[in-house]
Amino acid sequence: MGMTILVASMCVAIRGWLRGGRGVSRAPLRMTDVCLFSPSTPGRLRAALPRIASTWGGSISIAVVADVVGDPTRTASELEGLVSTLEGDVARVSIAVVEKLEEFGDDDHEPRFPVNFLRNIAREKCSELGATWVLAHDVDFECFAPNASAFLNDVSSVLRPGQRHALVVPAFELHARWSAKMNAKRDAIRNHRKRHTATLPAVTDVGTSDGNAFPAAFFESLIERDRDRVIEREMRTPLNLTFPYSDRERLRKLVDERRLSAGFQVRYFPRAHAPSNYNQWFSNVTCEPYRVAAHKHPWYYEPYVILRADMALPFDESFVTYGFNKVQYAHELAAAGFVFYVTKNAHTVHTNVHLTRAMANLRGKDLEKCLTHPAGSKDYRIARIGHSCIPAFFRRMQCAYGFTLSSLDFSLADDDVPVPQDLLFRLQSDENIVCYAGCVTDLEESTRTPGIATFRGGRWTNVTPRSDARRRKRGHCERFDGHIT
């Protein structure tokens, strides 16, 4: 860990010297200048928000759908108590509770969770937090920037005004067998901390000798070696919960011990994150951001990206529930001319707190159609969930940006995706798509505009009523980067 921080500090010093030599004067950067935004459900948020707030020092904007149909303020009131218990300044946290509409579905019908609508709401709320940059994220992940100065220098140097750049935060995944035990221990420590030592700072990597605090080595053994330890009732100083995977050296150790996957879903579906090049990320040759090296934009690449708030595109709201909803965003950024870079000074980790959505979200006739159709692909990601919107999406990409399937790189072939010929056949026509879950098609009306209750900085800030006006659909040849100059 010491070497990682030393290298990062040297990078910051070199950048500062270079900028100083050019006579550039900049206002001090703060972590709250970067706003992490995400969709969620109230249930997931209750479990995930304390974790996110304890590891991410920037602003946080979450949009959730209310638990029940009707007034969203009831759910918002329940979440109010959650925010009050968070670590750090609650002024950096915004929660937008969206009214649950009938068209979002329920347990008895095909759920149409408005995931990209929520992403757009959460991103818009980042502006109210004064953020310059926004990080598209998911609540199932915990984000880390162990050296804030190095991270903010990456952000400010890559995402300059007017530049169409996206900064990728590489994603990792804890193996489920280990994460359940580790998460239980972390929660026990956090609960003890909340009850007894909520106002005290966390222990750093240097152990104390006054007998009233545990050194970092204790926490490391508790988590990384899975040893059962008893938390003393009189613990005076809380333990830093970011230790298990807070920096590259610790991540490397967990990968070597086969407790952490070297990349999110790299074994199950490598093309989704492999283009981020994890070997280069772990390399100590340089600490500078590096470019995603691909001749064309990688097919199905769905990284978590940081963008300038004034240049971030909206998500395509026709994608609902599950399937392609983040992929379309990366594809549209590429179509609009954005270049992808990867930061080595931040990362995000999926801790297996919740099971992923997927086929479980299909029910009844929709599921039967997916499973029995003779043209069904063995991979649900291609022929099933969400993909009925893909042909229309690519038609719009071609018309608006001149971006076609030939603009994509299909070369990564070490997963279970069908061969490109089959894939291209399926994506070129609506007739070739088997199922219509996870998509609001062009033949349907868009949803009404739901009421939204916003809770920011520990207090209510705004409640907007429902409107029968329909959410505006994108045009068949509409660019989403029209506001960028």
C-alpha positions in Angstrom: 0.0 0.0 0.0 2.9 2.4 0.9 4.4 1.9 -2.6 1.1 2.6 -4.3 0.6 5.8 -2.4 4.2 6.9 -3.0 3.9 6.4 -6.7 0.6 8.2 -6.8 2.1 11.1 -4.8 5.0 11.3 -7.2 2.5 11.5 -10.2 0.6 14.3 -8.5 3.8 16.2 -7.8 5.0 15.8 -11.4 1.7 17.0 -12.8 1.6 19.9 -10.3 5.2 20.9 -11.3 4.3 20.8 -15.0 1.2 22.9 -14.6 3.0 25.3 -12.4 5.7 25.7 -15.0 3.0 26.7 -17.5 1.7 29.4 -15.1 -1.7 27.8 -14.8 -3.6 28.7 -11.7 -6.5 26.4 -10.7 -9.0 26.4 -7.9 -8.5 23.5 -5.5 -10.3 20.4 -6.5 -12.6 18.6 -4.1 -14.0 15.1 -4.2 -17.4 16.5 -4.1 -16.8 18.0 -7.5 -17.3 14.4 -8.8 -20.9 13.1 -8.3 -21.6 9.4 -8.3 -25.1 8.8 -9.7 -27.1 5.6 -9.8 -30.6 4.0 -10.0 -31.9 1.8 -7.2 -34.8 0.4 -5.4 -35.5 1.4 -1.8 -34.6 -2.1 -0.6 -31.2 -2.1 -2.3 -30.5 1.4 -1.3 -31.1 0.7 2.4 -28.3 -1.9 2.2 -26.0 -0.2 -0.2 -26.0 3.5 0.6 -24.1 3.2 4.0 -21.4 1.2 2.1 -21.1 3.7 -0.7 -21.0 6.7 1.6 -18.2 5.1 3.7 -15.9 4.4 0.7 -16.8 7.2 -1.7 -15.9 10.7 -0.6 -17.5 12.6 -3.5 -21.1 13.6 -4.0 -23.8 11.0 -4.3 -27.1 11.2 -6.2 -29.5 8.2 -6.2 -32.9 7.9 -7.9 -35.3 5.2 -6.7 -38.8 4.1 -7.5 -41.2 4.2 -4.5 -42.2 0.9 -2.9 -45.9 1.3 -3.6 -48.0 3.0 -6.3 -49.0 6.5 -5.3 -47.4 9.3 -3.3 -43.6 9.0 -3.2 -43.2 11.0 0.0 -44.0 7.9 2.1 -40.9 6.1 0.8 -38.9 9.3 1.0 -39.8 9.7 4.7 -38.5 6.2 5.4 -35.2 6.9 3.6 -34.8 10.2 5.6 -33.6 8.2 8.6 -31.2 6.3 6.5 -29.4 9.5 5.3 -29.1 10.8 8.9 -26.9 7.8 9.8 -24.4 8.1 7.0 -20.8 8.8 7.5 -19.4 12.1 6.3 -21.3 15.2 5.3 -24.9 14.4 4.4 -25.0 17.6 2.3 -23.3 15.7 -0.4 -26.1 13.2 -0.7 -29.3 13.6 -2.8 -32.1 11.0 -3.1 -34.9 11.4 -5.6 -37.9 9.2 -4.9 -39.9 8.6 -8.1 -43.6 7.8 -7.9 -44.4 4.3 -8.8 -46.7 4.2 -11.9 -48.8 1.4 -13.0 -46.9 1.2 -16.3 -43.7 0.3 -14.3 -45.3 -3.2 -13.7 -45.7 -5.2 -10.5 -45.1 -8.7 -9.2 -48.1 -10.1 -11.2 -47.0 -8.6 -14.5 -43.8 -8.2 -16.5 -41.8 -5.6 -14.4 -40.6 -2.7 -16.4 -38.2 -1.1 -14.0 -37.4 2.4 -15.5 -33.7 2.0 -15.0 -32.5 4.5 -17.5 -35.1 7.1 -16.6 -33.8 6.8 -13.0 -30.3 7.3 -14.3 -31.3 10.5 -16.0 -33.0 11.8 -13.0 -30.0 11.0 -10.7 -27.6 12.6 -13.2 -29.7 15.8 -13.4 -29.8 16.0 -9.6 -26.0 16.0 -9.6 -26.1 19.6 -10.9 -28.0 20.6 -7.7 -25.0 19.3 -5.8 -22.7 21.6 -7.7 -20.7 18.8 -9.4 -18.4 19.4 -12.4 -18.1 15.8 -13.3 -20.5 12.8 -13.0 -19.8 9.1 -12.5 -22.4 6.7 -13.9 -22.5 3.9 -11.3 -24.6 1.1 -9.8 -25.5 0.7 -6.1 -24.3 -2.9 -6.1 -20.7 -1.6 -6.3 -18.5 0.3 -3.9 -16.2 2.9 -5.4 -12.7 3.8 -4.1 -10.3 6.6 -4.8 -7.6 5.9 -2.2 -5.5 8.9 -3.2 -7.9 11.8 -3.8 -5.3 14.2 -5.2 -4.1 11.7 -7.8 -7.7 10.8 -8.8 -8.8 14.4 -9.1 -5.8 15.1 -11.3 -6.8 12.3 -13.6 -10.3 13.6 -13.8 -9.3 17.2 -14.4 -6.5 16.4 -16.9 -8.6 13.9 -19.0 -12.0 15.6 -18.8 -11.1 19.2 -19.8 -13.7 21.6 -21.0 -14.8 20.9 -24.6 -13.0 17.5 -24.9 -15.1 14.5 -25.7 -13.4 12.1 -23.3 -14.8 9.5 -20.9 -12.7 8.3 -17.9 -13.3 4.6 -17.1 -13.3 3.5 -13.5 -12.4 -0.3 -13.7 -14.7 -2.7 -12.1 -13.9 -5.8 -10.0 -16.0 -8.6 -8.4 -15.6 -10.4 -5.1 -16.2 -14.1 -5.3 -19.5 -14.9 -3.7 -18.2 -17.6 -1.4 -15.9 -15.1 0.4 -17.9 -11.9 0.1 -20.9 -13.1 2.2 -18.6 -13.7 5.2 -16.6 -10.5 4.7 -19.7 -8.3 4.3 -21.2 -9.7 7.5 -18.1 -8.8 9.4 -17.9 -5.4 7.8 -21.5 -4.7 8.8 -20.8 -5.8 12.4 -18.0 -3.4 12.6 -20.0 -0.6 11.0 -22.9 -1.1 13.4 -20.6 -1.1 16.4 -19.0 2.1 15.0 -22.4 3.7 14.5 -23.4 3.0 18.1 -20.2 3.9 19.9 -17.7 5.9 17.8 -19.6 7.6 15.0 -17.9 10.9 15.5 -14.3 9.7 15.6 -11.9 9.4 12.6 -10.9 6.0 11.3 -7.6 4.4 11.9 -5.1 4.8 9.1 -2.5 2.2 8.0 -0.4 3.2 11.0 -1.4 1.3 14.2 -1.9 3.1 17.5 -0.2 2.2 20.8 -2.5 3.8 23.3 -4.5 0.6 23.9 -7.8 2.3 22.8 -7.7 1.5 19.1 -7.0 -1.5 16.9 -4.2 -1.1 14.4 -4.9 -1.7 10.7 -3.3 -5.1 10.9 -6.1 -6.3 13.1 -8.7 -5.3 10.6 -6.7 -6.8 7.8 -6.5 -10.2 9.6 -10.2 -10.0 10.4 -11.2 -9.5 6.8 -8.5 -10.8 4.5 -7.7 -14.0 6.4 -11.3 -14.7 7.5 -10.3 -15.1 11.2 -13.1 -14.8 13.7 -12.3 -12.0 16.1 -14.3 -10.3 18.9 -14.8 -6.6 18.7 -14.1 -5.2 22.1 -17.0 -3.2 23.6 -14.7 -0.4 24.6 -13.2 0.2 21.2 -12.6 4.0 21.0 -11.6 4.5 17.4 -13.4 3.0 14.4 -11.7 0.8 11.9 -11.3 1.9 8.4 -13.7 -0.1 6.4 -11.9 0.5 3.1 -8.9 -1.6 3.8 -9.9 -5.0 2.2 -9.8 -3.7 -1.4 -9.0 0.0 -1.2 -5.9 0.1 -3.4 -4.3 -1.7 -6.2 -1.8 -3.6 -4.1 -4.6 -5.1 -1.9 -6.7 -5.9 -5.0 -3.7 -7.7 -6.5 -3.3 -9.8 -3.4 -7.0 -10.7 -3.5 -6.8 -11.7 -7.1 -3.7 -13.9 -6.4 -5.7 -15.5 -3.6 -8.6 -16.1 -6.0 -11.0 -14.1 -3.8 -11.4 -11.4 -6.3 -11.9 -11.6 -10.1 -9.4 -9.7 -12.1 -12.3 -7.7 -13.7 -16.0 -7.7 -13.3 -17.6 -10.9 -14.9 -14.4 -11.6 -16.8 -15.1 -15.3 -16.7 -18.8 -15.2 -17.3 -18.9 -12.4 -19.9 -15.5 -11.0 -20.5 -16.3 -8.6 -23.3 -18.3 -6.3 -21.0 -15.2 -5.0 -19.2 -12.1 -6.7 -20.6 -11.4 -3.8 -23.0 -10.4 -1.8 -19.8 -7.2 -3.9 -19.9 -6.7 -5.1 -16.3 -3.1 -6.2 -16.9 -2.2 -2.6 -17.8 -4.1 -1.3 -14.8 -2.1 -3.5 -12.4 1.1 -2.6 -14.1 3.4 -0.2 -12.2 5.0 1.2 -15.3 3.0 4.4 -15.2 0.3 5.9 -13.0 -1.1 8.0 -15.9 -4.5 7.3 -17.4 -4.3 5.1 -20.5 -6.4 4.9 -23.5 -8.7 2.0 -24.2 -6.7 0.4 -27.1 -9.3 -0.7 -29.7 -9.3 0.1 -33.4 -13.1 0.3 -33.1 -15.4 0.6 -30.2 -15.7 -2.8 -28.5 -19.0 -4.5 -28.8 -20.9 -4.9 -25.5 -18.4 -2.8 -23.6 -20.2 -1.4 -20.6 -17.7 0.4 -18.4 -18.5 2.8 -15.5 -17.5 6.2 -16.8 -16.9 9.7 -15.5 -17.9 12.6 -17.8 -18.0 16.3 -17.6 -21.5 17.2 -16.3 -22.0 19.7 -19.1 -21.2 17.0 -21.7 -22.8 13.9 -20.3 -25.4 12.4 -22.7 -28.8 11.2 -21.4 -29.5 7.5 -21.2 -31.9 5.9 -23.7 -35.1 5.5 -21.7 -36.6 2.9 -24.0 -34.4 0.3 -22.3 -36.1 -0.8 -19.1 -35.5 -3.6 -16.5 -32.4 -5.5 -17.7 -30.3 -5.8 -20.8 -28.2 -3.4 -22.8 -29.2 -0.3 -20.8 -25.6 0.6 -20.0 -24.1 -0.8 -23.2 -26.2 1.6 -25.3 -24.8 4.5 -23.3 -21.2 3.5 -24.0 -22.1 2.8 -27.7 -23.7 6.2 -28.0 -20.7 8.0 -26.4 -18.5 6.3 -29.0 -20.9 7.2 -31.8 -20.7 10.9 -30.6 -16.9 10.8 -30.8 -16.0 10.3 -27.2 -12.6 8.7 -26.5 -12.3 6.3 -23.5 -9.4 6.5 -21.0 -8.9 4.4 -17.8 -7.9 5.9 -14.5 -5.4 3.9 -12.3 -6.4 6.0 -9.3 -9.9 4.7 -8.7 -11.8 1.4 -9.0 -15.2 0.0 -8.1 -15.9 -3.4 -6.6 -19.1 -5.5 -6.8 -19.5 -7.1 -3.4 -22.3 -9.5 -4.2 -24.7 -7.8 -1.8 -27.6 -8.5 -4.2 -28.2 -11.0 -6.8 -28.3 -9.6 -10.3 -31.5 -9.2 -12.2 -31.7 -11.3 -15.4 -34.0 -14.1 -16.4 -35.7 -14.0 -13.0 -37.4 -10.8 -14.2 -39.2 -12.6 -16.9 -42.5 -14.2 -16.1 -45.4 -16.0 -17.7 -45.8 -15.8 -21.5 -42.7 -13.7 -21.9 -40.5 -16.3 -20.2 -42.1 -19.1 -22.1 -41.6 -17.4 -25.4 -37.9 -16.9 -24.6 -37.3 -20.5 -23.6 -39.3 -22.3 -26.4 -38.8 -20.1 -29.5 -36.8 -22.2 -32.1 -34.7 -19.1 -32.9 -33.8 -18.4 -29.3 -30.1 -17.9 -28.7 -28.4 -19.9 -25.9 -27.3 -16.5 -24.6 -30.2 -14.5 -23.2 -28.1 -11.3 -23.5 -28.4 -11.5 -27.3 -31.8 -12.7 -28.2 -33.9 -12.1 -25.1 -34.0 -9.5 -22.4 -33.9 -5.9 -23.5 -32.8 -6.6 -27.0 -36.0 -5.9 -28.9 -34.9 -2.3 -28.7 -31.5 -2.9 -30.2 -32.4 -2.8 -33.9 -34.2 0.5 -33.5 -31.3 1.8 -31.4 -28.8 1.0 -34.2 -31.0 2.5 -36.8 -31.0 5.7 -34.8 -27.2 5.5 -34.4 -26.7 5.1 -38.1 -29.1 7.9 -39.0 -27.9 10.4 -36.3 -24.2 9.7 -36.2 -23.3 7.4 -39.1 -22.4 4.8 -36.5 -23.2 1.2 -37.7 -22.6 -2.3 -36.7 -19.4 -2.2 -38.8 -18.2 0.6 -36.4 -17.9 -2.0 -33.6 -15.2 -4.4 -32.8 -16.4 -8.0 -32.4 -13.0 -9.6 -32.1 -13.2 -10.7 -28.4 -14.4 -14.3 -29.0 -13.5 -16.1 -25.8 -17.0 -16.0 -24.3 -20.3 -17.7 -25.1 -21.7 -15.0 -27.4 -22.9 -16.3 -30.7 -20.6 -15.9 -33.7 -20.7 -12.4 -35.3 -22.7 -13.7 -38.3 -25.5 -14.8 -36.1 -25.2 -11.7 -33.9 -25.3 -9.4 -36.9 -28.3 -11.2 -38.3 -30.2 -10.8 -35.1 -29.4 -7.1 -34.7 -30.4 -5.9 -38.1 -34.1 -6.5 -38.0 -36.9 -6.5 -35.4 -38.1 -9.8 -36.9 -35.0 -11.5 -35.7 -35.5 -10.6 -32.0 -37.2 -13.3 -30.0 -38.5 -11.5 -26.9 -39.8 -8.1 -26.0 -39.0 -7.8 -22.3 -36.8 -5.0 -21.1 -37.9 -2.6 -23.8 -40.4 0.1 -24.5 -40.8 -0.3 -28.3 -41.6 2.3 -30.8 -45.1 0.9 -31.0 -45.8 1.8 -27.4 -46.5 5.0 -25.6 -43.8 6.3 -23.3 -44.5 6.5 -19.6 -46.3 9.4 -17.9 -44.2 11.9 -16.0 -44.2 10.6 -12.4 -44.1 12.8 -9.2 -40.7 13.1 -7.6 -39.8 13.9 -4.0 -36.2 15.0 -3.5 -34.3 14.8 -0.2 -30.9 16.5 -0.3 -28.4 17.5 2.4 -30.5 16.1 5.2 -33.7 17.9 4.3 -36.6 18.0 1.9 -35.9 20.3 -1.1 -38.6 19.7 -3.6 -41.7 17.7 -4.4 -43.0 17.8 -8.0 -46.5 16.3 -8.7 -47.3 13.7 -11.3 -48.1 14.9 -14.8 -50.1 13.0 -17.5 -47.7 14.4 -20.0 -45.8 11.5 -21.6 -42.0 11.4 -21.4 -40.6 12.6 -24.7 -39.4 9.8 -27.0 -36.2 10.2 -28.9 -36.5 11.0 -32.6 -35.7 8.3 -35.1 -32.7 10.4 -36.2 -32.0 12.3 -33.1 -28.5 13.0 -31.7 -28.2 13.2 -28.0 -25.1 15.3 -28.0 -26.8 18.4 -29.5 -26.3 20.4 -26.3 -22.5 20.0 -26.5 -20.6 22.8 -28.1 
